[in-house]
Amino acid sequence: LARMGAAGVRRALARMRASNRAGADVAAIIRGALALTATASGGPTAYSLRLMASQIGAGSLAPAVRVACAMQSCSEDERHALSELARAVLAARPALCVRDLAVDGHDVMSSTGISPGPAVRRVLSALLGEVLRDPAANTKQRLLELAREIVEAERLSPRV
């Protein structure tokens, strides 16, 4: 399956009349497994697993780890260590999408003065990136400080 890539797997499952949801789920697992196998030496970090879970969905992380270990013929110890790291990452319940942040678009607009629109989404996406790197930053106070810094650095125009 991995050689087919995520898109190929999705097409194959569609030809087999699998549901769109099943195709999307398997494609996400394959994308995650391929990303894991491409990880630099030293293996994945908690950050890289949070980032991956953000991209493929938390429910696909553990299966992606198992598939990646099968693809790379991991030892039992390696498989166990990676599975435990993935379990610990998910057990911490990190923010994996904008909706999980301690702030929302209204908070960002009222704190920074920017108008509704794409700029708010850019700020929220940047905040998510920060929280994926440092989950402890997911507090309203810290995120609003970061939002103001982002607006200033990107020179996003406030409401008039």
C-alpha positions in Angstrom: 0.0 0.0 0.0 2.8 2.4 0.9 4.2 2.2 -2.6 0.9 3.4 -4.0 1.0 6.5 -1.9 -2.0 8.0 -0.1 -3.8 9.1 -3.3 -3.3 5.7 -5.0 -4.6 3.9 -1.9 -7.7 6.1 -1.9 -8.3 5.4 -5.6 -7.9 1.6 -5.1 -10.3 1.6 -2.2 -12.8 3.6 -4.2 -12.6 1.0 -7.0 -13.2 -1.7 -4.3 -16.3 0.3 -3.3 -15.0 1.1 0.1 -16.6 4.2 1.7 -15.1 7.6 1.1 -14.5 7.7 4.9 -12.6 4.4 4.9 -10.5 5.7 1.9 -9.7 8.9 3.7 -8.8 7.1 6.9 -6.4 4.6 5.2 -4.9 7.4 3.1 -4.2 9.4 6.3 -2.5 6.4 7.9 -0.4 5.8 4.8 0.6 9.6 4.7 1.6 9.4 8.3 3.5 6.2 7.9 5.4 7.5 4.9 6.2 10.7 6.9 7.5 8.6 9.8 9.7 6.5 7.5 11.2 9.7 6.1 12.0 11.1 9.6 15.7 12.0 10.1 17.9 9.6 12.1 17.2 9.7 15.8 13.5 9.0 15.1 10.4 11.2 15.6 10.1 13.6 18.4 7.0 14.5 20.5 6.8 17.7 18.3 6.9 15.8 15.0 4.3 13.4 16.3 2.0 16.3 17.4 2.5 17.9 14.0 1.7 14.6 12.2 -1.4 14.1 14.4 -2.5 17.6 13.5 -2.1 16.8 9.8 -3.6 13.2 9.7 -5.8 13.2 12.7 -5.2 11.9 16.2 -7.0 8.7 15.5 -4.7 7.9 12.6 -1.4 8.4 14.6 -1.2 5.0 16.3 -2.0 3.0 13.1 0.5 5.1 11.2 3.2 4.2 13.7 2.3 0.5 13.4 2.5 0.7 9.6 5.7 2.7 9.6 7.3 0.1 12.0 6.2 -2.7 9.7 7.6 -0.9 6.6 11.0 -0.4 8.4 11.1 -3.8 10.1 11.5 -2.1 13.5 12.7 -4.2 16.4 10.2 -4.9 19.1 12.0 -2.4 21.3 11.9 0.3 18.6 8.2 -0.3 17.9 7.4 -0.2 21.6 9.3 3.0 22.2 7.7 4.7 19.2 4.2 3.5 20.2 4.7 4.7 23.8 5.8 8.1 22.6 2.8 8.4 20.3 0.5 7.3 23.2 2.1 9.8 25.5 1.7 12.6 23.0 -2.0 11.8 22.5 -2.6 11.3 26.3 -1.4 14.9 26.9 -4.4 16.0 24.7 -2.5 18.7 22.9 -4.2 21.2 20.7 -4.1 19.7 17.2 -6.3 22.1 15.3 -7.4 25.8 15.5 -10.6 24.8 17.3 -8.4 23.3 20.2 -6.7 26.6 20.9 -7.4 28.6 24.1 -8.5 31.5 21.9 -10.7 31.9 18.9 -11.0 34.4 16.0 -13.1 36.8 18.1 -10.4 36.9 20.8 -7.8 37.6 18.2 -9.8 40.4 16.6 -10.6 42.1 19.9 -7.0 41.8 21.1 -5.2 42.9 17.9 -7.8 45.1 16.3 -7.7 43.3 12.9 -10.8 42.9 10.9 -12.6 39.6 10.1 -11.0 37.9 7.1 -8.0 35.9 6.0 -5.7 37.7 8.4 -7.5 36.2 11.4 -7.1 32.7 9.9 -3.3 33.4 9.3 -2.9 34.5 12.9 -4.8 31.5 14.2 -2.7 29.1 12.0 0.5 30.7 13.3 -0.7 30.3 16.9 -1.4 26.6 16.2 2.1 26.2 14.9 3.4 27.7 18.1 1.3 25.5 20.3 2.3 22.4 18.3 5.9 23.3 19.1 5.2 24.2 22.8 1.9 22.9 24.1 2.3 24.9 27.3 1.8 28.1 25.2 -1.9 27.2 24.8 -3.2 29.7 27.3 -5.4 32.7 26.5 -2.9 35.2 27.8 0.1 33.7 26.0 -1.7 33.2 22.7 -3.0 36.8 22.7 0.5 38.1 23.3 1.7 36.0 20.4 -1.2 37.2 18.3 -0.2 40.8 18.9 3.4 40.0 18.0 2.3 38.2 14.8 0.1 41.1 13.7 2.9 43.6 14.3 5.5 41.4 12.6 3.4 40.8 9.6 2.1 44.4 9.6 -1.5 43.2 9.3 -3.7 46.3 9.3 -6.1 46.8 12.3 -9.7 47.8 11.8 -10.3 51.4 11.0 
